[in-house]
């Protein structure tokens, strides 16, 4: 299926951080040189990130933690070196933190980890990237929490809610809640199997309770869940439109009730359960960003690109803010209820994943695709204010003013 891979390892156990006998879905397709995709520069323009770079905000002082099983660090470093050379970026600052379930690296995760790191490094090139390696994943979340490793966490593995036990969901969600309450932004793609959250080839489809399902931990109310779109851009990267990616996950939780911050945000009043996603970004393999993997370049799509992409955006926002924004969901929906909604988001109203994209929030693309500069304004200084130059940029401007520009 385009945009999705099942790990060659097949069934994975609780030791891998997932319910028993559930295949891990990697929401990343193999690079395909025949699909040209978009460049980093085009997507930076489309999301309106470039004004932040002009002001000196590139993620300095920020760390993004990416939760993965044990991975091949040497392969990731090679891929990111090629990615950095491709787009003339500084060397990626990466650290690998082994926590639990260690052993031979899981080479099935090389593509996913490369995609995650490329998205973070591409959009926040001065941010540090920390791979926290653990099986089960709850060990990584707990370790990040205990050691205060990062205020931004991205996670990509996806499993339908119905295939977790209640005790598993309760244990993971308890840790996620503590992380969010202590100032961590947790970001997760909503899945790559459409509104069913299961492919036609999924061997456990018969165990799912009905046609529509969402995945956990994306459905946790303490997580910012991101859906997928297919972007249409001009050659220079200018945003034209977006439609819902047909394989983007989304829908309504069977476990978590609708949080108060989702009330009056476009979700029908009769719906009593948590709706996902909260927002979206480009995920279709047809419009994906070109990255470097194992010596060649190709477009790599999948909804798991959205977690690290948004993690980079939050790194920029945290830098502007001067301290972590933390749990951002209430602010996102407050913006959606405000007159500034269409400043901060491109509302997506076409396409379907089983649910139709509609004006305002919908269970395919959430609140829509971000206009990053304006969204960061809304999350930090306020829509009525302009974002000031970063302190380093202000210092450079001061030197430029003193010496007549010789150091500029």
C-alpha positions, -999 to +999 in steps of 0.1 A: +000+000+000+014+034-010+027+053+019+029+024+043+051-005+052+047-034+075+080-043+093+097-074+080+098-086+116+061-091+114+044-097+148+060-078+176+056-085+213+049-063+244+087-061+247+085-038+217+060-015+233+029-027+215+001-051+224+008-088+219+006-102+184+002-068+167+022-060+136+040-026+139+030-002+112+057+021+099+040+050+083+067+056+058+070+044+022+102+033+005+118+062-014+106+061-050+128+081-075+099+081-100+079+102-076+095+136-076+078+151-045+087+185-032+120+199-020+127+211+015+127+247+002+093+244-014+078+230+017+094+256+039+077+282+017+044+264+017+042+263+055+054+299+057+084+290+079+109+312+061+100+345+079+112+328+112+145+319+097+149+355+085+145+366+121+171+342+134+149+313+146+162+280+135+157+259+166+187+270+186+187+257+221+159+232+215+159+194+216+134+171+200+132+136+214+122+108+190+110+076+205+122+045+186+133+009+192+170+002+191+182+015+157+213+015+135+229+048+145+256+047+119+231+043+091+210+072+104+241+094+106+251+085+070+216+093+057+214+126+075+249+136+063+236+131+027+204+149+035+223+179+049+246+180+019+216+178-004+200+209+011+231+227+023+222+224+059+245+224+089+255+190+103+227+174+122+232+173+160+221+138+169+224+118+201+213+082+207+201+073+242+197+036+248+171+028+275+157-007+273+151-038+251+186-034+238+203-058+214+209-058+177+197-027+160+163-029+143+172-022+107+135-022+098+134+012+115+162+028+095+138+044+070+114+056+097+142+071+119+158+087+088+124+103+079+119+115+114+153+131+117+152+146+083+119+164+090+132+178+123+165+188+108+150+202+077+126+226+094+146+233+126+182+229+114+198+241+147+177+220+170+192+189+186+178+155+178+177+129+205+167+093+196+155+076+228+157+039+221+135+016+241+112-014+239+086-011+252+081+025+242+066+034+276+101+030+290+113+058+267+084+081+277+091+074+314+129+080+309+123+113+291+100+124+319+123+113+348+154+128+333+138+160+318+154+152+284+132+172+261+101+194+260+092+180+226+085+143+219+077+127+186+065+090+183+055+071+151+043+036+158+006+030+152-018+004+165-057+005+167-071+013+201-090-020+201-059-040+199-045-026+232-057-040+265-073-015+289-044-018+313-018-011+286-037+020+275-041+032+311-004+027+319+008+045+287-017+073+290-007+080+327+028+086+316+017+108+287-005+128+310+024+135+334+046+145+305+021+170+292+013+184+326+051+190+331+054+210+300+061+185+272+045+187+237+038+151+225+033+147+187+020+117+169+007+110+133-029+097+132-020+066+111-017+054+075-047+032+071-076+056+066-106+058+089-105+020+094-070+022+109-063-012+093-052-022+058-070-048+038-039-070+044-041-065+082-042-100+096-061-088+126-089-069+108-114-095+120-107-086+156-115-049+151-150-040+165-163-021+135-153-005+102-140+027+119-112+029+144-085+053+155-050+045+168-034+049+202-015+068+214-027+094+189-061+092+205-048+102+239-061+136+249-025+144+260-011+140+225-013+163+196-025+141+167-016+150+131-034+139+100-021+138+064-028+159+034-017+161-002-004+196-010-006+215-043+021+241-046+035+265-072+070+259-085+084+284-060+066+266-031+037+290-027+007+273-012-022+267-036-044+241-019-045+209+001-068+179+001-071+152+026-048+122+020-071+092+015-050+070+038-047+095+067-060+081+100-087+099+118-121+095+136-133+092+171-119+074+201-138+046+217-120+051+250-114+088+256-142+113+260-142+146+242-119+170+260-134+203+270-110+221+246-126+204+216-161+218+224-174+243+198-144+238+176-163+224+146-169+189+161-206+181+160-222+186+194-236+151+194-201+135+193-191+127+229-157+112+222-122+125+215-118+134+178-085+131+160-065+145+143-059+179+158-041+194+128-023+181+097+006+185+073+018+170+040+019+132+041+009+119+006+038+100-011+029+119-042+038+152-027+063+141+000+096+157+007+127+143-010+150+128+015+183+108+014+181+071+023+209+045+018+227+064-009+199+077-030+172+104-030+135+099-032+101+111-019+091+094+013+055+098+024+034+087+053+015+102+082+045+096+105+062+125+087+038+148+104+048+142+140+085+152+134+075+180+111+053+195+138+080+188+164+103+211+144+076+238+142+072+236+180+109+238+184+108+271+165+078+283+186+096+274+219+126+293+208+105+324+201+086+319+233+117+316+254+104+286+272+084+254+263+048+259+252+040+224+267+006+210+261-006+230+231-040+214+223-061+239+242-044+268+225-048+253+190-086+250+196-088+284+211-073+298+179-098+278+159-126+295+178-111+329+172-112+354+143-076+344+136-083+308+126-077+313+089-045+333+097-030+303+115-044+274+094-052+266+059-086+249+063-088+217+042-123+210+028-118+184+001-109+147+001-118+119+024-103+090+044-138+074+049-148+107+067-151+137+045-129+168+049-152+197+058-149+234+068-133+239+102-123+208+121-128+173+106-117+138+114-093+136+085-072+168+087-082+183+120-079+221+120-059+220+088-024+227+076-004+254+095+007+288+084+037+284+107+047+321+111+012+331+120+006+301+142+038+308+162+026+344+166-007+331+180+011+307+204+036+332+216+035+369+212-001+372+200-017+378+166-016+415+171+022+415+175+051+408+152+077+383+162+109+402+172+143+391+159+160+365+180+185+378+206+214+367+184+200+385+154+194+416+176+230+415+187+242+413+151+220+442+142+235+462+171+270+455+158+260+464+123+246+497+135+278+505+155+304+497+129+285+509+098+277+474+086+312+460+083+303+429+103+269+423+086 
